[in-house]
Amino acid sequence: MKLGLGSYACFWSGGVPGWPQPEHRMTALDLVERAASLGLKLVQIADNMPLDALEDADLNALRLRAIELGIEIEIGARGIEPSMLDRQIELCRYFHAKLLRVVVDTAAHHPSPEEVAAIVRQAVPALESAGITLAIENHDRFSAATFAGIVQRIGSTSVGICLDTVNSFGSLEGPRVVLDTLAPVVVNLHLKDFTIRRATHMMGFVIEGAPACEGALDVPWLLAQLRNAGRDVNAILELWPPPEERIEDTVAKENEWVARSIRNLRALIPN
């Protein structure tokens, strides 16, 4: 297991649509530099910093800098339309990325489990020939059992689950239910800690992010469950810091949470 920095750990730094923008928006190249400064050798560049939006010269500069710093790249994308998957597989080849994480939904396309399985099954030969593992993230529209069924329908060792430790609350399922169901098919981990507190008006609860190992997520238990299931997968740090009044303060908090989280996790994930 390697510890990596995900672009969603730096979501505010990269600019959140519809919110105030930082003066200097973080780029994929900046993410690689930040990972190196933290002593990490792995990044996952996801759809908030989409690589397919970059010019060829920027892609080349990113690839060369990652090689120079000894940083392994994983790629994250949103949507599973065949043309999109083809492009992302091409990018994986370009960056020698061995893992492609996907969120199946886009704003315009919400495929059924059967459609997800059918589309991904068509991509399996290309994944297998390139040595790429496709990791379908447990986003909040489907239950863990539904995601497990999708992987079973596809029937390839090149396809599994990117397990996010918070997303499934949207399907009324916490980490223990998700791990019990999905651990055998996990190929990537989004390690995201959280807190749950009662709303100030007492009618309802609020789920918010926390620095890793400082919230409600039992990280040692999580890693032990994956080991017990025989899953030696990379752990990608993601964060959900609630915003401050000023974007500068939000970015500063996010940066501090990243550093604290890496320090906390190093005792559990030394690589």
HELIX and SHEET records of a PDB file:
HELIX    1   1 SER A    7  CYS A   10  5                                   4    
HELIX    2   2 PHE A   11  GLY A   14  1                                   4    
HELIX    3   3 ALA A   28  SER A   37  1                                  10    
HELIX    4   4 LEU A   51  ALA A   53  5                                   3    
HELIX    5   5 ASP A   56  LEU A   69  1                                  14    
HELIX    6   6 PRO A   82  PHE A   95  1                                  14    
HELIX    7   7 PRO A  113  ALA A  130  1                                  18    
HELIX    8   8 ALA A  144  ILE A  154  1                                  11    
HELIX    9   9 ASN A  167  SER A  171  5                                   5    
HELIX   10  10 PRO A  175  LEU A  182  1                                   8    
HELIX   11  11 ALA A  183  VAL A  185  5                                   3    
HELIX   12  12 VAL A  219  ASN A  228  1                                  10    
HELIX   13  13 ILE A  247  ARG A  266  1                                  20    
SHEET    1   A 9 LEU A   3  GLY A   6  0                                        
SHEET    2   A 9 LEU A  42  ILE A  45  1                                        
SHEET    3   A 9 GLU A  72  ARG A  78  1                                        
SHEET    4   A 9 LEU A  99  VAL A 103  1                                        
SHEET    5   A 9 THR A 133  GLU A 137  1                                        
SHEET    6   A 9 VAL A 159  ASP A 164  1                                        
SHEET    7   A 9 VAL A 186  LEU A 191  1                                        
SHEET    8   A 9 ALA A 235  LEU A 237  1                                        
SHEET    9   A 9 LEU A   3  GLY A   6  1                                        
SHEET    1   B 2 ASP A 193  ARG A 198  0                                        
SHEET    2   B 2 PHE A 205  ALA A 210 -1                                        
END                                                                             
